[in-house]
Amino acid sequence: MMNATAGTSQQYVFRKLLRHRSATIGASIILFFIIIAIFAPLIATHDPRHANIAERLKGWSGTYYLGTDGVGRDIFSRVVYGTRISLKVGLISMSFSIGFGVLFGAIAGYYGGRLDNLIMRVMDMMLAMPSILLAMVIVTILGQSLTNAIVAVSIVYIPQYARILRAAVLKVRELDYVVAAKVIGASNSRILLTTVLPNCIAPLIVQATLGIGAAILDAAGLSFLGLGAEIGEPEWGAMLNENRKFIRRSPLAVTAPGIAIFLIVLGFNLLGDALRDALDPQIDG
């Protein structure tokens, strides 16, 4: 009966998503970028890292679809390969943030007491600092690299997931089926993993979807400030930084990666908002 009920609930959520215009648009944008990332070697027309000074700052043409940058690299190919980097940053950062956020949030919410107070005060201190500023501090300590930027963005978003899960666990742990599991002698770890956490997934799914877009935006911001991707890497934020001085002579060198950032973040935000509506039982689809 529980499986049948769960299956019916999932079908209901899926039907609500299909009827949600934001979900359709957001998912289409995300799918578009995923296809570009997978088939980047086939879509790109040039080596994204190859510089040719003789071809610098060329306008769009049949050879260079979006022109070239300040050292003669093909902008179109760099934007295409930048999709891989941005999606990697978003997915890896989100995965680590959720992993540690779930760990800290579950422990704090389920056990409570001094442990809860200690964990949440640390999370509060991290949240007290603007996310991009905290990420800059972490990257400055670790050193400039895309890997360190991913680490920094991952750490920055741990408190959000920890607080969301803690709030969900506090509600679920008082429900009858959790109390019944304690009465029959189930261990705390078993109750937490098999009974509590599966019923706290919905808000995490929504925040994770929104978090991927936020992570991509923060990583691009770090690269724009010279704290993320190494020089020459086809990362959208780094491309903005490298080409901003040529905005009048080659506007596509700046606008193309900027539009790419805007679209992919928009896609994840639209899908996240749609998921929030679909998973809310008070909103009738």
C-alpha positions as a printed Julia matrix, in Angstrom:
285×3 Matrix{Float64}:
  0.0    0.0     0.0
  2.83   2.42    0.8
  4.51   1.72   -2.54
  1.22   2.27   -4.39
  0.65   5.51   -2.52
  4.19   6.7    -3.23
  3.82   5.83   -6.9
  0.52   7.73   -7.14
  2.1   10.75   -5.41
  5.05  10.72   -7.81
  2.72  10.53  -10.81
  0.7   13.45   -9.44
  3.85  15.58   -9.01
  5.02  14.64  -12.51
  1.66  15.62  -14.02
  1.8   18.98  -12.23
  5.28  19.56  -13.64
  4.16  18.74  -17.17
  1.41  21.35  -16.89
  3.76  23.96  -15.41
  5.08  26.33  -18.08
  8.14  27.31  -16.03
  9.11  23.64  -15.66
  8.86  23.08  -19.41
 10.92  26.16  -20.26
 13.51  25.53  -17.52
 13.93  21.84  -18.36
 14.25  22.67  -22.07
 17.01  25.2   -21.39
 18.88  22.76  -19.12
 18.52  19.92  -21.66
 19.83  22.24  -24.39
 23.01  22.96  -22.4
 23.44  19.31  -21.43
 23.34  18.32  -25.11
 25.9   21.02  -25.92
 28.18  19.79  -23.12
 27.97  16.15  -24.24
 28.58  16.88  -27.91
 30.98  19.81  -27.46
 33.78  18.25  -29.59
 31.31  17.85  -32.47
 29.67  21.27  -32.09
 32.82  23.37  -31.6
 34.49  24.54  -34.79
 37.95  25.29  -33.35
 40.24  24.35  -30.48
 38.92  26.58  -27.66
 42.44  27.12  -26.26
 44.25  27.78  -29.56
 45.35  31.41  -29.91
 46.07  33.09  -33.25
 47.14  36.7   -32.85
 46.73  37.3   -36.59
 42.99  36.62  -36.19
 42.39  38.63  -33.01
 39.13  40.55  -32.52
 37.56  39.34  -35.75
 33.83  39.85  -36.16
 31.33  37.05  -36.72
 31.73  35.18  -40.0
 31.31  31.76  -41.58
 34.66  30.77  -40.04
 34.16  32.33  -36.63
 30.44  32.23  -35.76
 30.81  34.65  -32.84
 34.13  36.21  -33.8
 37.41  35.95  -31.92
 38.74  37.33  -28.65
 41.79  39.44  -27.83
 44.28  36.68  -28.64
 42.45  35.2   -31.62
 40.6   32.32  -29.96
 37.23  31.31  -31.36
 34.5   32.66  -29.05
 31.84  30.19  -30.19
 34.03  27.18  -29.4
 35.0   28.62  -26.04
 31.36  29.21  -25.09
 30.51  25.64  -26.15
 33.3   24.09  -24.05
 32.5   26.47  -21.2
 29.17  24.66  -20.86
 31.02  21.56  -19.68
 32.92  23.53  -17.05
 29.85  25.34  -15.72
 27.73  22.2   -15.46
 30.6   20.37  -13.76
 31.0   23.19  -11.25
 27.28  23.29  -10.51
 26.77  19.55  -10.15
 29.91  18.81   -8.12
 29.42  21.8    -5.83
 25.79  20.9    -5.23
 26.65  17.25   -4.53
 29.25  18.1    -1.88
 27.07  20.81   -0.33
 24.11  18.45   -0.06
 26.25  15.62    1.28
 27.7   17.61    4.17
 24.54  19.67    4.64
 22.45  16.52    5.05
 24.99  15.07    7.48
 25.1   18.14    9.73
 21.39  18.92    9.42
 20.3   15.35   10.17
 22.54  15.06   13.23
 21.51  18.47   14.58
 17.79  17.94   14.01
 17.54  14.36   15.22
 19.76  14.43   18.3
 19.18  18.06   19.34
 20.68  19.44   22.54
 24.21  20.78   22.71
 25.22  19.08   19.47
 22.39  20.82   17.64
 23.34  24.16   19.2
 27.02  23.76   18.26
 26.38  22.77   14.65
 23.78  25.47   14.06
 25.9   28.24   15.56
 28.71  27.33   13.16
 26.22  27.37   10.28
 24.91  30.76   11.45
 28.43  32.21   11.46
 28.94  31.02    7.88
 25.59  32.48    6.8
 26.44  35.81    8.42
 29.02  36.45    5.7
 27.9   37.09    2.08
 28.39  33.92    0.06
 30.63  35.41   -2.62
 32.81  37.09    0.03
 33.2   33.83    1.96
 34.04  32.01   -1.28
 36.67  34.64   -2.07
 38.28  34.18    1.35
 38.4   30.4     0.92
 39.88  30.59   -2.59
 42.43  33.15   -1.43
 43.56  30.72    1.27
 43.59  27.66   -1.0
 44.94  29.36   -4.13
 43.53  30.14   -7.54
 42.21  27.13   -9.47
 38.9   25.81  -10.73
 39.1   22.94   -8.25
 39.54  25.31   -5.33
 36.66  27.43   -6.64
 34.44  24.33   -6.58
 35.58  23.59   -3.02
 34.83  27.17   -1.97
 31.36  27.21   -3.53
 30.61  23.81   -1.97
 31.51  25.02    1.51
 29.53  28.25    1.11
 26.23  26.43    0.47
 26.51  23.76    3.18
 24.67  25.89    5.81
 21.62  26.32    3.55
 21.13  22.59    3.1
 21.91  21.92    6.77
 19.23  24.36    7.96
 16.62  23.07    5.49
 17.17  19.45    6.49
 17.28  20.23   10.21
 13.9   21.96    9.98
 12.43  18.97    8.11
 13.91  16.45   10.57
 12.52  18.37   13.56
  9.02  17.91   12.12
  9.37  14.3    11.05
 11.04  12.97   14.2
  7.87  13.65   16.23
  5.53  11.76   13.89
  3.87   8.53   15.03
  5.78   6.15   12.77
  9.13   7.47   14.02
  8.0    7.11   17.64
  6.8    3.58   16.87
 10.19   2.69   15.39
 11.85   3.84   18.62
  9.42   1.8    20.71
 10.21  -1.45   18.88
 13.91  -0.89   19.55
 15.25   0.3    16.18
 18.63   2.01   16.44
 18.93   5.76   15.97
 21.04   5.39   12.85
 18.51   2.99   11.29
 15.58   5.28   12.12
 17.43   8.28   10.71
 18.47   6.6     7.46
 15.37   4.54    6.66
 12.51   6.43    8.3
 13.36  10.1     8.81
 15.55  11.1     5.85
 13.35   9.61    3.08
 10.54  11.88    4.28
 12.71  15.01    4.19
 13.77  14.85    0.55
 11.24  17.21   -1.08
 12.68  20.55    0.15
 16.21  19.34   -0.65
 15.26  18.6    -4.27
 13.96  22.12   -4.73
 16.96  23.77   -3.06
 19.4   21.56   -4.98
 17.9   22.61   -8.31
 18.11  26.28   -7.37
 21.55  25.7    -5.85
 23.09  24.46   -9.1
 22.29  27.75  -10.79
 23.58  29.72   -7.81
 26.8   27.68   -7.76
 27.38  28.3   -11.48
 26.84  32.02  -10.94
 29.19  32.18   -7.93
 31.92  30.21   -9.73
 31.63  32.54  -12.72
 31.89  35.49  -10.33
 35.07  34.08   -8.79
 36.58  33.53  -12.25
 35.61  37.06  -13.28
 37.52  38.34  -10.24
 40.54  36.23  -11.19
 40.05  33.71   -8.37
 38.57  30.79  -10.28
 39.55  29.16  -13.55
 43.15  29.47  -14.7
 44.04  31.9   -17.46
 43.13  30.53  -20.87
 40.46  28.09  -19.66
 37.16  28.41  -21.57
 35.15  29.3   -18.47
 32.4   31.86  -18.93
 33.31  34.1   -15.99
 36.98  34.1   -17.0
 35.96  34.98  -20.57
 34.06  38.0   -19.28
 37.11  39.13  -17.34
 39.53  38.62  -20.23
 37.4   40.36  -22.84
 35.68  43.21  -20.98
 38.29  45.68  -22.25
 37.37  44.79  -25.84
 33.62  45.27  -25.41
 33.49  48.06  -28.02
 35.67  46.37  -30.61
 34.29  42.87  -30.11
 31.02  43.01  -28.12
 30.24  39.32  -28.75
 33.35  38.36  -26.76
 31.56  39.68  -23.65
 27.88  39.28  -24.46
 28.1   35.62  -25.6
 29.41  34.16  -22.3
 27.22  36.6   -20.37
 24.09  35.39  -22.16
 25.16  31.77  -21.6
 25.45  32.38  -17.84
 22.09  34.13  -17.8
 20.3   31.35  -19.67
 21.65  28.39  -17.7
 20.98  30.07  -14.33
 17.52  31.03  -15.56
 16.84  27.41  -16.57
 17.68  26.03  -13.13
 15.74  28.8   -11.36
 12.62  28.19  -13.46
 12.8   24.45  -12.87
 13.41  24.96   -9.15
 10.41  27.26   -8.8
  8.25  24.76  -10.69
  9.42  21.92   -8.45
  8.55  23.97   -5.38
  5.01  24.45   -6.68
  4.65  20.8    -7.74
  5.83  19.44   -4.4
  3.6   21.78   -2.38
  0.34  19.92   -1.61
 -1.42  23.22   -0.91
 -1.01  24.3    -4.53
 -3.49  22.51   -6.76
 -2.02  21.67  -10.18
